Amino acid sequence: MSRRRALGLVLGVVADLVVADPRRGHPVAGFGRLASALERRVYADSRAAGVGYTAVLVGGAVLVGVVVQRGASGSARGEVLVTALATWAVLGGTSLVREGAALADSLDAEDLAAARARIPHLCARDPALLDAAGMARAGVESLAENTSDAVVAPLFWGAVAGVPGLLGYRAVNTLDAMVGYRSPRYRSFGWAAARLDDLANLVPARLAALLTAAAAPLVGGRAGSALRAWRRDAHGHPSPNAGPVEAAAAGALGVRLGGRTEYAHGTEERPSLGDGPTPGTADLHRAARLSRAVGLSAALVAAAVAAATRPQG
C-alpha cells in the first residue's frame, strides 16, 4: 500500500502539471462555499465558536478521507486512483506558478492595471496601494509562502497520512485563508483555524525552506545564502512558518524582502529578510521558476517518504 500511495501522489502531481485547477467546480472552492455558509450560521465573536466551526469542517474533511481511503482498500488500482485524485484536488502548484509568471509579464509590459488585477489571485494585499515594485515584492513573497502551503505541505501530509492527510490539511489551510486574520471580525473566531494551520505547517515549512536552498543554484543563487538568510532573519517574521520559507527564498534569489505590507484589515511592518536589492520583475520570473523546482523536489521527497511509511489500519 505504501508504494500505491507513492504512485498516487506522483500521478496527482502530474495531473496538476497537466490540468491545473479548473475554472469552475473545483473541490476546494466547493469546500470554501460550505465553510462560508456554515460561518454565516454559527459566527460569534468568540474563540469557542471558532473552535467548534474549525473542528466540524476539518473533522468532516478527515472523515471523508478516511471513508474514501477505506472504501478503496483492497484494490491496488482503486488506492492509487483515490490518492491521485485527492492529490490533484488539493495541490495548487501549477496555478500558483502561472499566476506568478502572469504577474511578471504584466509588470514587464508596464500594464499596472492588469498586474493589480492579478494580485488577489496570489495574496490578500490591497493592490490599489501597490506600485510596480510593491507588486513584484508581493509576488515573490507570495510565491514563496504559497509554494509551502499549496504544494509542499499537502504532499507532506499525503505522504504520512494518505487521503485523510491530504483532505484534512487542505481544509485547515483553506479555513486559515478565510478566517485566520487578525482583523476585528476574525481575531477571536479565526484563532483556532490560524493556530491549527501554524501547527500543520510547522514541519512542511522547514522542509520547503530546505528544498528552496537546494534549488537555489537553478535560479542563479547559492544554497548557503538561502540557509544563512533563513537562520538569521526568519525569527523576526510574525508568522512562524512564512518566515523560514520567505527568508530562504530571499537568500536564494539574492534579494531583500519585507517592509511595509498593506492588507485590507490593516498595515503590518515586516522585518527585512535577506540581503540585496528589493525584487524586480526579473526576480519575480526567477521566483516562479524556483517555486516549480521546489514543488517537483517536494513530490520526489513525498513519494520516497510514502514508499517507506508503513500504513496504519
C-alpha positions, 0 to 999 in steps of 0.5 A, a space after each residue: 500500500 505504501 508504494 500505491 500511495 507513492 504512485 498516487 501522489 506522483 500521478 496527482 502531481 502530474 495531473 496538476 502539471 497537466 490540468 491545473 485547477 479548473 475554472 469552475 467546480 473545483 473541490 476546494 472552492 466547493 469546500 470554501 462555499 460550505 465553510 462560508 455558509 456554515 460561518 454565516 450560521 454559527 459566527 460569534 465573536 468568540 474563540 469557542 465558536 471558532 473552535 467548534 466551526 474549525 473542528 466540524 469542517 476539518 473533522 468532516 474533511 478527515 472523515 471523508 478521507 478516511 471513508 474514501 481511503 477505506 472504501 478503496 482498500 483492497 484494490 491496488 488500482 482503486 488506492 492509487 486512483 483515490 490518492 491521485 485524485 485527492 492529490 490533484 484536488 488539493 495541490 495548487 502548484 501549477 496555478 500558483 506558478 502561472 499566476 506568478 509568471 502572469 504577474 511578471 509579464 504584466 509588470 514587464 509590459 508596464 500594464 499596472 492595471 492588469 498586474 493589480 488585477 492579478 494580485 488577489 489571485 496570489 495574496 490578500 494585499 490591497 493592490 490599489 496601494 501597490 506600485 510596480 515594485 510593491 507588486 513584484 515584492 508581493 509576488 515573490 513573497 507570495 510565491 514563496 509562502 504559497 509554494 509551502 502551503 499549496 504544494 509542499 505541505 499537502 504532499 507532506 501530509 499525503 505522504 504520512 497520512 494518505 487521503 485523510 492527510 491530504 483532505 484534512 490539511 487542505 481544509 485547515 489551510 483553506 479555513 486559515 485563508 478565510 478566517 485566520 486574520 487578525 482583523 476585528 471580525 476574525 481575531 477571536 473566531 479565526 484563532 483556532 483555524 490560524 493556530 491549527 494551520 501554524 501547527 500543520 505547517 510547522 514541519 512542511 515549512 522547514 522542509 520547503 525552506 530546505 528544498 528552496 536552498 537546494 534549488 537555489 543554484 537553478 535560479 542563479 543563487 547559492 544554497 548557503 545564502 538561502 540557509 544563512 538568510 533563513 537562520 538569521 532573519 526568519 525569527 523576526 517574521 510574525 508568522 512562524 512558518 512564512 518566515 523560514 520559507 520567505 527568508 530562504 527564498 530571499 537568500 536564494 534569489 539574492 534579494 531583500 524582502 519585507 517592509 511595509 505590507 498593506 492588507 485590507 484589515 490593516 498595515 503590518 511592518 515586516 522585518 527585512 529578510 535577506 540581503 540585496 536589492 528589493 525584487 524586480 520583475 526579473 526576480 519575480 520570473 526567477 521566483 516562479 521558476 524556483 517555486 516549480 523546482 521546489 514543488 517537483 523536489 517536494 513530490 520526489 521527497 513525498 513519494 520516497 517518504 510514502 514508499 517507506 511509511 508503513 500504513 496504519 489500519 
